[in-house]
Amino acid sequence: MKKILVLILIILCSYIYYQVTDIKVNKVNIYSDKISNDSSIRILQISDIHNRNLNNTGLIHYIRESNIDMIVLTGDIIDAKTEDFEHIYSFLDSLISVNPNVYFVSGNHEWRNPNKDEFIASLKKKNLIDLNNSNKVFENDNTKINICGIDDPYSNHEDIYSAFENIDSNFFTILLSHSPNVILKYENIDSNLILCGHTHGGQIRLPIIGGLIAPGQGFFPKYDKGLYELDTDRSIYIDSGLGTSTLPIRFLNKSQISLIILQNKKND
Protein backbone atom coordinates (compact mmCIF):
# COMPACT_ATOMS: atom_id res chain seq x y z
CA MET A 1 0.00 0.00 0.00
CA LYS A 2 2.84 2.40 0.88
CA LYS A 3 4.48 1.76 -2.49
CA ILE A 4 1.24 2.60 -4.28
CA LEU A 5 0.85 5.84 -2.31
CA VAL A 6 4.47 6.81 -3.00
CA LEU A 7 3.95 6.07 -6.71
CA ILE A 8 0.77 8.19 -6.79
CA LEU A 9 2.60 11.02 -5.04
CA ILE A 10 5.49 10.86 -7.54
CA ILE A 11 3.07 10.90 -10.48
CA LEU A 12 1.12 13.82 -9.00
CA CYS A 13 4.26 15.86 -8.28
CA SER A 14 5.60 15.14 -11.77
CA TYR A 15 2.30 16.23 -13.31
CA ILE A 16 2.24 19.48 -11.30
CA TYR A 17 5.88 20.20 -12.23
CA TYR A 18 5.02 19.69 -15.91
CA GLN A 19 1.97 21.99 -15.63
CA VAL A 20 4.07 24.73 -14.03
CA THR A 21 7.20 24.53 -16.20
CA ASP A 22 6.08 23.54 -19.69
CA ILE A 23 4.51 26.33 -21.76
CA LYS A 24 1.69 25.99 -24.27
CA VAL A 25 0.42 28.52 -26.81
CA ASN A 26 -3.33 29.12 -26.67
CA LYS A 27 -4.68 30.40 -29.99
CA VAL A 28 -7.70 32.69 -30.04
CA ASN A 29 -9.45 34.03 -33.15
CA ILE A 30 -11.32 37.33 -32.89
CA TYR A 31 -13.47 38.51 -35.80
CA SER A 32 -14.57 42.08 -36.47
CA ASP A 33 -15.76 44.18 -39.39
CA LYS A 34 -13.39 46.88 -38.11
CA ILE A 35 -10.46 44.79 -39.35
CA SER A 36 -9.71 45.15 -43.06
CA ASN A 37 -10.75 42.06 -44.99
CA ASP A 38 -7.30 41.70 -46.55
CA SER A 39 -5.28 41.82 -43.34
CA SER A 40 -4.97 40.33 -39.88
CA ILE A 41 -3.18 41.36 -36.71
CA ARG A 42 -1.31 38.78 -34.62
CA ILE A 43 -0.97 39.67 -30.96
CA LEU A 44 1.04 37.69 -28.45
CA GLN A 45 -0.18 38.09 -24.87
CA ILE A 46 2.24 37.30 -22.06
CA SER A 47 0.88 37.61 -18.55
CA ASP A 48 1.77 37.00 -14.91
CA ILE A 49 5.42 36.06 -15.34
CA HIS A 50 6.04 36.68 -11.62
CA ASN A 51 9.78 36.95 -12.27
CA ARG A 52 9.99 33.45 -13.74
CA ASN A 53 13.21 32.85 -15.66
CA LEU A 54 12.12 32.50 -19.29
CA ASN A 55 15.52 32.80 -20.95
CA ASN A 56 15.90 29.10 -21.81
CA THR A 57 12.29 28.21 -22.51
CA GLY A 58 12.25 28.69 -26.29
CA LEU A 59 9.80 31.60 -26.13
CA ILE A 60 12.06 33.99 -28.01
CA HIS A 61 12.56 31.44 -30.78
CA TYR A 62 8.78 30.94 -31.02
CA ILE A 63 8.19 34.69 -31.30
CA ARG A 64 10.89 35.07 -33.92
CA GLU A 65 9.34 32.33 -36.07
CA SER A 66 5.65 33.22 -35.61
CA ASN A 67 5.18 36.50 -37.48
CA ILE A 68 3.96 38.38 -34.40
CA ASP A 69 2.78 41.95 -35.00
CA MET A 70 2.73 43.10 -31.38
CA ILE A 71 3.38 41.77 -27.89
CA VAL A 72 1.34 42.80 -24.85
CA LEU A 73 2.39 42.21 -21.24
CA THR A 74 -0.68 42.32 -19.00
CA GLY A 75 0.91 42.85 -15.60
CA ASP A 76 2.70 41.02 -12.79
CA ILE A 77 5.90 40.80 -14.79
CA ILE A 78 7.68 40.66 -11.45
CA ASP A 79 6.60 39.39 -8.07
CA ALA A 80 5.96 41.57 -5.03
CA LYS A 81 9.07 40.12 -3.38
CA THR A 82 11.38 40.28 -6.40
CA GLU A 83 14.67 41.99 -5.57
CA ASP A 84 16.90 40.84 -8.43
CA PHE A 85 15.56 41.83 -11.88
CA GLU A 86 18.51 40.43 -13.83
CA HIS A 87 16.88 37.51 -15.64
CA ILE A 88 13.61 39.36 -16.33
CA TYR A 89 15.61 42.25 -17.80
CA SER A 90 17.52 39.77 -19.94
CA PHE A 91 14.27 38.26 -21.25
CA LEU A 92 12.76 41.69 -21.98
CA ASP A 93 15.93 42.75 -23.83
CA SER A 94 15.56 39.67 -26.03
CA LEU A 95 11.86 40.37 -26.50
CA ILE A 96 12.33 43.94 -27.67
CA SER A 97 15.17 42.92 -29.98
CA VAL A 98 12.85 40.50 -31.78
CA ASN A 99 9.81 42.78 -31.91
CA PRO A 100 9.87 46.52 -31.11
CA ASN A 101 6.09 46.67 -30.56
CA VAL A 102 5.98 45.60 -26.90
CA TYR A 103 3.27 47.19 -24.74
CA PHE A 104 2.79 46.78 -21.00
CA VAL A 105 0.53 47.66 -18.09
CA SER A 106 1.24 47.19 -14.39
CA GLY A 107 -0.30 44.59 -12.11
CA ASN A 108 -0.85 44.44 -8.37
CA HIS A 109 2.53 42.76 -7.80
CA GLU A 110 4.38 45.66 -9.44
CA TRP A 111 2.55 47.99 -7.07
CA ARG A 112 3.44 45.87 -4.04
CA ASN A 113 7.12 45.71 -4.97
CA PRO A 114 9.17 48.38 -3.11
CA ASN A 115 11.34 48.85 -6.22
CA LYS A 116 8.40 49.42 -8.58
CA ASP A 117 9.46 52.89 -9.76
CA GLU A 118 12.94 51.67 -10.63
CA PHE A 119 11.49 48.69 -12.50
CA ILE A 120 8.97 50.70 -14.55
CA ALA A 121 11.62 53.31 -15.38
CA SER A 122 13.90 50.53 -16.65
CA LEU A 123 11.16 49.14 -18.91
CA LYS A 124 10.73 52.58 -20.48
CA LYS A 125 14.49 52.89 -21.01
CA LYS A 126 14.38 49.56 -22.82
CA ASN A 127 11.73 51.10 -25.14
CA LEU A 128 8.83 48.99 -23.95
CA ILE A 129 5.68 51.07 -24.44
CA ASP A 130 3.98 52.09 -21.20
CA LEU A 131 0.18 52.01 -21.63
CA ASN A 132 -0.79 52.65 -18.02
CA ASN A 133 -3.85 54.95 -18.27
CA SER A 134 -3.06 55.90 -21.86
CA ASN A 135 -3.53 54.79 -25.47
CA LYS A 136 -1.76 54.48 -28.80
CA VAL A 137 -2.77 53.73 -32.38
CA PHE A 138 -1.20 50.64 -33.95
CA GLU A 139 -1.21 50.32 -37.73
CA ASN A 140 -0.68 47.16 -39.70
CA ASP A 141 -1.21 46.94 -43.48
CA ASN A 142 -4.62 48.55 -44.09
CA THR A 143 -5.87 48.41 -40.50
CA LYS A 144 -5.53 50.78 -37.55
CA ILE A 145 -6.47 49.72 -34.03
CA ASN A 146 -6.61 51.53 -30.71
CA ILE A 147 -4.42 49.90 -28.10
CA CYS A 148 -5.46 51.27 -24.69
CA GLY A 149 -4.29 50.38 -21.20
CA ILE A 150 -5.13 51.01 -17.58
CA ASP A 151 -2.97 50.78 -14.51
CA ASP A 152 -3.94 47.97 -12.14
CA PRO A 153 -7.67 48.13 -11.27
CA TYR A 154 -7.32 45.49 -8.56
CA SER A 155 -5.28 47.94 -6.47
CA ASN A 156 -7.38 50.94 -7.64
CA HIS A 157 -4.76 52.65 -9.80
CA GLU A 158 -6.79 52.77 -13.00
CA ASP A 159 -7.94 55.90 -14.83
CA ILE A 160 -10.42 54.56 -17.36
CA TYR A 161 -11.13 57.99 -18.80
CA SER A 162 -7.50 58.78 -19.60
CA ALA A 163 -7.11 55.34 -21.17
CA PHE A 164 -9.79 56.09 -23.78
CA GLU A 165 -9.15 59.81 -24.20
CA ASN A 166 -9.50 61.03 -27.81
CA ILE A 167 -9.62 57.57 -29.40
CA ASP A 168 -11.28 57.05 -32.77
CA SER A 169 -14.19 54.65 -32.14
CA ASN A 170 -14.19 53.66 -35.81
CA PHE A 171 -11.03 51.65 -35.10
CA PHE A 172 -11.06 48.26 -33.39
CA THR A 173 -10.23 48.95 -29.74
CA ILE A 174 -8.25 46.76 -27.35
CA LEU A 175 -7.96 47.46 -23.64
CA LEU A 176 -5.12 46.00 -21.58
CA SER A 177 -6.09 45.52 -17.94
CA HIS A 178 -4.20 43.29 -15.54
CA SER A 179 -7.33 42.31 -13.66
CA PRO A 180 -10.67 41.26 -15.20
CA ASN A 181 -12.29 43.00 -12.21
CA VAL A 182 -12.40 46.04 -14.49
CA ILE A 183 -15.66 44.78 -16.00
CA LEU A 184 -17.15 44.46 -12.53
CA LYS A 185 -16.23 48.08 -11.78
CA TYR A 186 -17.19 49.55 -15.18
CA GLU A 187 -20.09 47.88 -16.97
CA ASN A 188 -20.02 49.67 -20.32
CA ILE A 189 -16.37 49.87 -21.32
CA ASP A 190 -16.13 51.03 -24.93
CA SER A 191 -13.65 48.37 -26.00
CA ASN A 192 -14.08 45.55 -28.52
CA LEU A 193 -11.62 43.31 -26.70
CA ILE A 194 -10.26 43.42 -23.16
CA LEU A 195 -7.08 41.44 -22.50
CA CYS A 196 -6.41 40.46 -18.89
CA GLY A 197 -4.44 38.15 -16.64
CA HIS A 198 -4.31 38.16 -12.84
CA THR A 199 -6.46 35.08 -12.12
CA HIS A 200 -3.86 32.44 -13.14
CA GLY A 201 -6.92 30.55 -14.38
CA GLY A 202 -7.67 29.77 -10.75
CA GLN A 203 -4.21 28.12 -10.66
CA ILE A 204 -5.95 24.92 -9.54
CA ARG A 205 -8.85 23.93 -11.80
CA LEU A 206 -11.46 21.24 -11.32
CA PRO A 207 -13.28 19.30 -14.05
CA ILE A 208 -16.56 20.96 -15.12
CA ILE A 209 -16.32 23.53 -12.28
CA GLY A 210 -13.25 25.40 -13.59
CA GLY A 211 -11.05 27.68 -11.50
CA LEU A 212 -11.05 27.14 -7.77
CA ILE A 213 -10.37 30.71 -6.63
CA ALA A 214 -9.42 34.10 -8.07
CA PRO A 215 -8.41 37.28 -6.23
CA GLY A 216 -11.27 39.75 -6.07
CA GLN A 217 -13.83 37.13 -7.07
CA GLY A 218 -13.42 34.52 -4.34
CA PHE A 219 -14.17 30.83 -4.77
CA PHE A 220 -15.42 29.50 -8.12
CA PRO A 221 -14.97 32.82 -9.99
CA LYS A 222 -17.22 33.76 -12.89
CA TYR A 223 -14.33 35.16 -14.96
CA ASP A 224 -11.28 32.95 -14.52
CA LYS A 225 -9.83 31.87 -17.89
CA GLY A 226 -10.55 32.09 -21.58
CA LEU A 227 -12.84 34.12 -23.83
CA TYR A 228 -16.14 35.58 -22.64
CA GLU A 229 -18.59 37.48 -24.85
CA LEU A 230 -19.95 40.53 -23.03
CA ASP A 231 -22.29 41.50 -25.88
CA THR A 232 -22.32 41.53 -29.69
CA ASP A 233 -19.16 43.57 -30.22
CA ARG A 234 -17.38 43.24 -26.87
CA SER A 235 -15.36 40.36 -25.42
CA ILE A 236 -12.94 39.81 -22.57
CA TYR A 237 -10.09 37.33 -22.77
CA ILE A 238 -8.27 36.15 -19.65
CA ASP A 239 -4.88 34.52 -20.07
CA SER A 240 -3.91 32.18 -17.23
CA GLY A 241 -0.29 33.24 -17.48
CA LEU A 242 3.14 31.78 -16.90
CA GLY A 243 3.81 32.07 -13.20
CA THR A 244 2.30 31.15 -9.86
CA SER A 245 1.72 32.92 -6.57
CA THR A 246 1.23 31.76 -2.97
CA LEU A 247 1.98 28.13 -3.93
CA PRO A 248 4.05 26.93 -6.92
CA ILE A 249 1.22 24.69 -8.09
CA ARG A 250 -0.90 24.38 -11.22
CA PHE A 251 -3.45 21.63 -11.76
CA LEU A 252 -5.39 21.06 -15.00
CA ASN A 253 -4.09 24.51 -15.88
CA LYS A 254 -0.83 24.49 -17.82
CA SER A 255 1.37 27.59 -18.04
CA GLN A 256 0.60 29.43 -21.24
CA ILE A 257 0.94 32.42 -23.51
CA SER A 258 -1.80 33.40 -25.95
CA LEU A 259 -1.71 34.11 -29.68
CA ILE A 260 -4.68 36.33 -30.50
CA ILE A 261 -5.49 36.77 -34.18
CA LEU A 262 -7.70 39.70 -35.19
CA GLN A 263 -9.31 39.36 -38.59
CA ASN A 264 -12.35 40.32 -40.62
CA LYS A 265 -15.29 37.91 -40.55
CA LYS A 266 -14.97 37.58 -44.32
CA ASN A 267 -11.62 35.83 -43.83
CA ASP A 268 -13.18 33.02 -41.79
C-alpha positions in Angstrom: 0.0 0.0 0.0 2.8 2.4 0.9 4.5 1.8 -2.5 1.2 2.6 -4.3 0.9 5.8 -2.3 4.5 6.8 -3.0 3.9 6.1 -6.7 0.8 8.2 -6.8 2.6 11.0 -5.0 5.5 10.9 -7.5 3.1 10.9 -10.5 1.1 13.8 -9.0 4.3 15.9 -8.3 5.6 15.1 -11.8 2.3 16.2 -13.3 2.2 19.5 -11.3 5.9 20.2 -12.2 5.0 19.7 -15.9 2.0 22.0 -15.6 4.1 24.7 -14.0 7.2 24.5 -16.2 6.1 23.5 -19.7 4.5 26.3 -21.8 1.7 26.0 -24.3 0.4 28.5 -26.8 -3.3 29.1 -26.7 -4.7 30.4 -30.0 -7.7 32.7 -30.0 -9.5 34.0 -33.1 -11.3 37.3 -32.9 -13.5 38.5 -35.8 -14.6 42.1 -36.5 -15.8 44.2 -39.4 -13.4 46.9 -38.1 -10.5 44.8 -39.3 -9.7 45.2 -43.1 -10.7 42.1 -45.0 -7.3 41.7 -46.6 -5.3 41.8 -43.3 -5.0 40.3 -39.9 -3.2 41.4 -36.7 -1.3 38.8 -34.6 -1.0 39.7 -31.0 1.0 37.7 -28.4 -0.2 38.1 -24.9 2.2 37.3 -22.1 0.9 37.6 -18.5 1.8 37.0 -14.9 5.4 36.1 -15.3 6.0 36.7 -11.6 9.8 37.0 -12.3 10.0 33.4 -13.7 13.2 32.9 -15.7 12.1 32.5 -19.3 15.5 32.8 -21.0 15.9 29.1 -21.8 12.3 28.2 -22.5 12.2 28.7 -26.3 9.8 31.6 -26.1 12.1 34.0 -28.0 12.6 31.4 -30.8 8.8 30.9 -31.0 8.2 34.7 -31.3 10.9 35.1 -33.9 9.3 32.3 -36.1 5.6 33.2 -35.6 5.2 36.5 -37.5 4.0 38.4 -34.4 2.8 42.0 -35.0 2.7 43.1 -31.4 3.4 41.8 -27.9 1.3 42.8 -24.8 2.4 42.2 -21.2 -0.7 42.3 -19.0 0.9 42.9 -15.6 2.7 41.0 -12.8 5.9 40.8 -14.8 7.7 40.7 -11.5 6.6 39.4 -8.1 6.0 41.6 -5.0 9.1 40.1 -3.4 11.4 40.3 -6.4 14.7 42.0 -5.6 16.9 40.8 -8.4 15.6 41.8 -11.9 18.5 40.4 -13.8 16.9 37.5 -15.6 13.6 39.4 -16.3 15.6 42.3 -17.8 17.5 39.8 -19.9 14.3 38.3 -21.2 12.8 41.7 -22.0 15.9 42.7 -23.8 15.6 39.7 -26.0 11.9 40.4 -26.5 12.3 43.9 -27.7 15.2 42.9 -30.0 12.8 40.5 -31.8 9.8 42.8 -31.9 9.9 46.5 -31.1 6.1 46.7 -30.6 6.0 45.6 -26.9 3.3 47.2 -24.7 2.8 46.8 -21.0 0.5 47.7 -18.1 1.2 47.2 -14.4 -0.3 44.6 -12.1 -0.8 44.4 -8.4 2.5 42.8 -7.8 4.4 45.7 -9.4 2.6 48.0 -7.1 3.4 45.9 -4.0 7.1 45.7 -5.0 9.2 48.4 -3.1 11.3 48.9 -6.2 8.4 49.4 -8.6 9.5 52.9 -9.8 12.9 51.7 -10.6 11.5 48.7 -12.5 9.0 50.7 -14.6 11.6 53.3 -15.4 13.9 50.5 -16.6 11.2 49.1 -18.9 10.7 52.6 -20.5 14.5 52.9 -21.0 14.4 49.6 -22.8 11.7 51.1 -25.1 8.8 49.0 -23.9 5.7 51.1 -24.4 4.0 52.1 -21.2 0.2 52.0 -21.6 -0.8 52.7 -18.0 -3.8 54.9 -18.3 -3.1 55.9 -21.9 -3.5 54.8 -25.5 -1.8 54.5 -28.8 -2.8 53.7 -32.4 -1.2 50.6 -33.9 -1.2 50.3 -37.7 -0.7 47.2 -39.7 -1.2 46.9 -43.5 -4.6 48.5 -44.1 -5.9 48.4 -40.5 -5.5 50.8 -37.6 -6.5 49.7 -34.0 -6.6 51.5 -30.7 -4.4 49.9 -28.1 -5.5 51.3 -24.7 -4.3 50.4 -21.2 -5.1 51.0 -17.6 -3.0 50.8 -14.5 -3.9 48.0 -12.1 -7.7 48.1 -11.3 -7.3 45.5 -8.6 -5.3 47.9 -6.5 -7.4 50.9 -7.6 -4.8 52.6 -9.8 -6.8 52.8 -13.0 -7.9 55.9 -14.8 -10.4 54.6 -17.4 -11.1 58.0 -18.8 -7.5 58.8 -19.6 -7.1 55.3 -21.2 -9.8 56.1 -23.8 -9.2 59.8 -24.2 -9.5 61.0 -27.8 -9.6 57.6 -29.4 -11.3 57.0 -32.8 -14.2 54.7 -32.1 -14.2 53.7 -35.8 -11.0 51.6 -35.1 -11.1 48.3 -33.4 -10.2 48.9 -29.7 -8.2 46.8 -27.3 -8.0 47.5 -23.6 -5.1 46.0 -21.6 -6.1 45.5 -17.9 -4.2 43.3 -15.5 -7.3 42.3 -13.7 -10.7 41.3 -15.2 -12.3 43.0 -12.2 -12.4 46.0 -14.5 -15.7 44.8 -16.0 -17.1 44.5 -12.5 -16.2 48.1 -11.8 -17.2 49.5 -15.2 -20.1 47.9 -17.0 -20.0 49.7 -20.3 -16.4 49.9 -21.3 -16.1 51.0 -24.9 -13.6 48.4 -26.0 -14.1 45.6 -28.5 -11.6 43.3 -26.7 -10.3 43.4 -23.2 -7.1 41.4 -22.5 -6.4 40.5 -18.9 -4.4 38.2 -16.6 -4.3 38.2 -12.8 -6.5 35.1 -12.1 -3.9 32.4 -13.1 -6.9 30.6 -14.4 -7.7 29.8 -10.8 -4.2 28.1 -10.7 -5.9 24.9 -9.5 -8.8 23.9 -11.8 -11.5 21.2 -11.3 -13.3 19.3 -14.1 -16.6 21.0 -15.1 -16.3 23.5 -12.3 -13.2 25.4 -13.6 -11.1 27.7 -11.5 -11.1 27.1 -7.8 -10.4 30.7 -6.6 -9.4 34.1 -8.1 -8.4 37.3 -6.2 -11.3 39.7 -6.1 -13.8 37.1 -7.1 -13.4 34.5 -4.3 -14.2 30.8 -4.8 -15.4 29.5 -8.1 -15.0 32.8 -10.0 -17.2 33.8 -12.9 -14.3 35.2 -15.0 -11.3 32.9 -14.5 -9.8 31.9 -17.9 -10.5 32.1 -21.6 -12.8 34.1 -23.8 -16.1 35.6 -22.6 -18.6 37.5 -24.9 -20.0 40.5 -23.0 -22.3 41.5 -25.9 -22.3 41.5 -29.7 -19.2 43.6 -30.2 -17.4 43.2 -26.9 -15.4 40.4 -25.4 -12.9 39.8 -22.6 -10.1 37.3 -22.8 -8.3 36.2 -19.6 -4.9 34.5 -20.1 -3.9 32.2 -17.2 -0.3 33.2 -17.5 3.1 31.8 -16.9 3.8 32.1 -13.2 2.3 31.2 -9.9 1.7 32.9 -6.6 1.2 31.8 -3.0 2.0 28.1 -3.9 4.0 26.9 -6.9 1.2 24.7 -8.1 -0.9 24.4 -11.2 -3.4 21.6 -11.8 -5.4 21.1 -15.0 -4.1 24.5 -15.9 -0.8 24.5 -17.8 1.4 27.6 -18.0 0.6 29.4 -21.2 0.9 32.4 -23.5 -1.8 33.4 -26.0 -1.7 34.1 -29.7 -4.7 36.3 -30.5 -5.5 36.8 -34.2 -7.7 39.7 -35.2 -9.3 39.4 -38.6 -12.4 40.3 -40.6 -15.3 37.9 -40.6 -15.0 37.6 -44.3 -11.6 35.8 -43.8 -13.2 33.0 -41.8 
